[in-house]
Amino acid sequence: MPNPFAKGWNYLKASLDKSVDDNADPKILVRQAMNHARDQHKSVSDQAAAVIGNAKQLEIAMGTKTRQLDEVQGQIRQTLQVAEQARAEGDTARAQQFDSQAEQLAGRLVALEQDLDHTKQLHGQAVQAAEQAKQAVKESEQRLRETLAQEDQLLLQATQAEMQHRTTESMSSLQGAGGGNSPTFDEIRAKIEGRYTTALGKQELAEATGATSTAQLDAAAFTRESEGKSKLEQIRASMGLDSGSDSGADRQLTGGEGQSGSSAGSPAGSPAASSTGQAGAPGQADPEAPRDPDEATDQPSPEDLSGPTLPRDTRE
């Protein structure tokens, strides 16, 4: 049975790798590739150096064993000479002792010769490995040079791709393709057109149903009121009556003149004359008497009192 935790962990790693690859900067990827190529060349160089060092070490060991072999051979010759001298002197025991010592040195010489032969074989293999390592280093160095030559080109291509991406984004934002925090001209234009068409629809609906707006009703009422006042003033003028606003003012002026005349004609101390003049003042104002031309000129005409006439509602 598969482990769900291991499966989830593998899925998480794959998802993370894909996310990193999708969002990775090409320049950083180029630098990573360059660093990997340098590290790989360094690893090849280190391994080649170790192989060459092993060959050098075997060469040194081979020289050491050769010197030891020469020394043992010299000791064997010297021992054999001493044994021959002892045998010539008649000392057989001493001669046998040096002979046995020479045999031991001869055994050691055989071992040294075998070791030297084995070292020579290893040295030959090490020399071949060192040559192969040198060739591998040369090939790695050539690949590194080619990779380094591509580094500038790849960085230039990455820079050009980044500039092209920014240019494309700028052109998209200029064309209204962006969806940032600020509204675009296309969005504003669509909103204005939407409001305008909605207003046209409401107006068309009002005209179709015959409904009138509040402003139209107020204008129609004001027009009817103005026309009514104008008609009333025309009727008063045809009957020879004063306008409603001028009659009260004329009465006050006429009453004031009569009161001043009565008080001038009667004695100052006569209360009866004063009261008579005051009582007759309102009655002395004759509506048929001609008025002062200036006063008549100052009176407004019925057309002036009617106020501005607004256009009638065409639908009425």
Secondary structure, 3 states (H helix, E strand, C coil): CCCHHHHHHHHHHHHHHHHHHHHCCHHHHHHHHHHHHHHHHHHHHHHHHHHHHHHHHHHHHHHHHHHHHHHHHHHHHHHHHHHHHHHHCCCHHHHHHHHHHHHHHHHHHHHHHHHHHHHHHHHHHHHHHHHHHHHHHHHHHHHHHHHHHHHHHHHHHHHHHHHHHHHHHHHHHHCCCCCCCCCCHHHHHHHHHHHHHHHHHHHHHHHHHCCCCHHHHHHHHHHHHHHHHHHHHHHHHHCCCCCHHHHHHHHHHHHHHHHHHHHHHCCCCCHHHHHHHHHHHHHHCCCCCCCCHHHHHHCCCHHHHCCCCCCCCCCC
